[in-house]
Amino acid sequence: MKESSELDRIDQRILRRLQRNGRMTNAELAKAVSISPATCHRRTQRLFDEGFIRSVRAEVSPAKVDRGTLVIVGVVLDRSTQESFSAFEAAVRKLTFVLDCHLVAGDFDFFLKIRVKDIADFRRLHGEQLLALPGVRQTRTFFVMKEVVDGAPLDF
């Protein structure tokens, strides 16, 4: 048996298939990667246990739940210290409308990915909650006109 945390060709095939369709049954997955269902179940469980698979969830259509406007917000903090970054990160984790938050290098400290109903909804959230986050000196907002690639599977 291979050592923990090593991916062989079969593990990679399992991961690639699950990225495309997380709803596959174990039997369908086993057939697709040419192994027995019992072996497939053990391997998939190991991939979960070792953190290769973080979660399996439904991808909800934003427009169907009235969140069709995608906004990217660049945030500059007033200080570049570990304390100010930590305070900002702790506060932003509590905002349910923030889908992604990334610490970045360059002109901004963080980029936030946010989905809202419309521009008025964003304006309200921006004024009431984003500008009130700890250490925020400046924000720059980018309204996404078209999503060309979103949530593509990892290429490995």
Secondary structure as a PSIPRED ss2 file (coil, helix, strand):
# PSIPRED VFORMAT (PSIPRED V4.0)

   1 M C   1.000  0.000  0.000
   2 K C   1.000  0.000  0.000
   3 E C   1.000  0.000  0.000
   4 S C   1.000  0.000  0.000
   5 S C   1.000  0.000  0.000
   6 E C   1.000  0.000  0.000
   7 L C   1.000  0.000  0.000
   8 D C   1.000  0.000  0.000
   9 R H   0.000  1.000  0.000
  10 I H   0.000  1.000  0.000
  11 D H   0.000  1.000  0.000
  12 Q H   0.000  1.000  0.000
  13 R H   0.000  1.000  0.000
  14 I H   0.000  1.000  0.000
  15 L H   0.000  1.000  0.000
  16 R H   0.000  1.000  0.000
  17 R H   0.000  1.000  0.000
  18 L H   0.000  1.000  0.000
  19 Q H   0.000  1.000  0.000
  20 R H   0.000  1.000  0.000
  21 N C   1.000  0.000  0.000
  22 G C   1.000  0.000  0.000
  23 R C   1.000  0.000  0.000
  24 M C   1.000  0.000  0.000
  25 T C   1.000  0.000  0.000
  26 N H   0.000  1.000  0.000
  27 A H   0.000  1.000  0.000
  28 E H   0.000  1.000  0.000
  29 L H   0.000  1.000  0.000
  30 A H   0.000  1.000  0.000
  31 K H   0.000  1.000  0.000
  32 A H   0.000  1.000  0.000
  33 V H   0.000  1.000  0.000
  34 S C   1.000  0.000  0.000
  35 I C   1.000  0.000  0.000
  36 S C   1.000  0.000  0.000
  37 P H   0.000  1.000  0.000
  38 A H   0.000  1.000  0.000
  39 T H   0.000  1.000  0.000
  40 C H   0.000  1.000  0.000
  41 H H   0.000  1.000  0.000
  42 R H   0.000  1.000  0.000
  43 R H   0.000  1.000  0.000
  44 T H   0.000  1.000  0.000
  45 Q H   0.000  1.000  0.000
  46 R H   0.000  1.000  0.000
  47 L H   0.000  1.000  0.000
  48 F H   0.000  1.000  0.000
  49 D H   0.000  1.000  0.000
  50 E C   1.000  0.000  0.000
  51 G C   1.000  0.000  0.000
  52 F C   1.000  0.000  0.000
  53 I C   1.000  0.000  0.000
  54 R C   1.000  0.000  0.000
  55 S C   1.000  0.000  0.000
  56 V C   1.000  0.000  0.000
  57 R C   1.000  0.000  0.000
  58 A C   1.000  0.000  0.000
  59 E C   1.000  0.000  0.000
  60 V C   1.000  0.000  0.000
  61 S C   1.000  0.000  0.000
  62 P H   0.000  1.000  0.000
  63 A H   0.000  1.000  0.000
  64 K H   0.000  1.000  0.000
  65 V H   0.000  1.000  0.000
  66 D C   1.000  0.000  0.000
  67 R C   1.000  0.000  0.000
  68 G C   1.000  0.000  0.000
  69 T E   0.000  0.000  1.000
  70 L E   0.000  0.000  1.000
  71 V E   0.000  0.000  1.000
  72 I E   0.000  0.000  1.000
  73 V E   0.000  0.000  1.000
  74 G E   0.000  0.000  1.000
  75 V E   0.000  0.000  1.000
  76 V E   0.000  0.000  1.000
  77 L E   0.000  0.000  1.000
  78 D C   1.000  0.000  0.000
  79 R C   1.000  0.000  0.000
  80 S C   1.000  0.000  0.000
  81 T C   1.000  0.000  0.000
  82 Q H   0.000  1.000  0.000
  83 E H   0.000  1.000  0.000
  84 S H   0.000  1.000  0.000
  85 F H   0.000  1.000  0.000
  86 S H   0.000  1.000  0.000
  87 A H   0.000  1.000  0.000
  88 F H   0.000  1.000  0.000
  89 E H   0.000  1.000  0.000
  90 A H   0.000  1.000  0.000
  91 A H   0.000  1.000  0.000
  92 V H   0.000  1.000  0.000
  93 R C   1.000  0.000  0.000
  94 K C   1.000  0.000  0.000
  95 L C   1.000  0.000  0.000
  96 T C   1.000  0.000  0.000
  97 F C   1.000  0.000  0.000
  98 V E   0.000  0.000  1.000
  99 L E   0.000  0.000  1.000
 100 D E   0.000  0.000  1.000
 101 C E   0.000  0.000  1.000
 102 H E   0.000  0.000  1.000
 103 L E   0.000  0.000  1.000
 104 V C   1.000  0.000  0.000
 105 A C   1.000  0.000  0.000
 106 G C   1.000  0.000  0.000
 107 D C   1.000  0.000  0.000
 108 F C   1.000  0.000  0.000
 109 D C   1.000  0.000  0.000
 110 F E   0.000  0.000  1.000
 111 F E   0.000  0.000  1.000
 112 L E   0.000  0.000  1.000
 113 K E   0.000  0.000  1.000
 114 I E   0.000  0.000  1.000
 115 R E   0.000  0.000  1.000
 116 V E   0.000  0.000  1.000
 117 K C   1.000  0.000  0.000
 118 D C   1.000  0.000  0.000
 119 I H   0.000  1.000  0.000
 120 A H   0.000  1.000  0.000
 121 D H   0.000  1.000  0.000
 122 F H   0.000  1.000  0.000
 123 R H   0.000  1.000  0.000
 124 R H   0.000  1.000  0.000
 125 L H   0.000  1.000  0.000
 126 H H   0.000  1.000  0.000
 127 G H   0.000  1.000  0.000
 128 E H   0.000  1.000  0.000
 129 Q H   0.000  1.000  0.000
 130 L H   0.000  1.000  0.000
 131 L C   1.000  0.000  0.000
 132 A C   1.000  0.000  0.000
 133 L C   1.000  0.000  0.000
 134 P C   1.000  0.000  0.000
 135 G C   1.000  0.000  0.000
 136 V E   0.000  0.000  1.000
 137 R E   0.000  0.000  1.000
 138 Q E   0.000  0.000  1.000
 139 T E   0.000  0.000  1.000
 140 R E   0.000  0.000  1.000
 141 T E   0.000  0.000  1.000
 142 F E   0.000  0.000  1.000
 143 F E   0.000  0.000  1.000
 144 V C   1.000  0.000  0.000
 145 M C   1.000  0.000  0.000
 146 K C   1.000  0.000  0.000
 147 E C   1.000  0.000  0.000
 148 V C   1.000  0.000  0.000
 149 V C   1.000  0.000  0.000
 150 D C   1.000  0.000  0.000
 151 G C   1.000  0.000  0.000
 152 A C   1.000  0.000  0.000
 153 P C   1.000  0.000  0.000
 154 L C   1.000  0.000  0.000
 155 D C   1.000  0.000  0.000
 156 F C   1.000  0.000  0.000
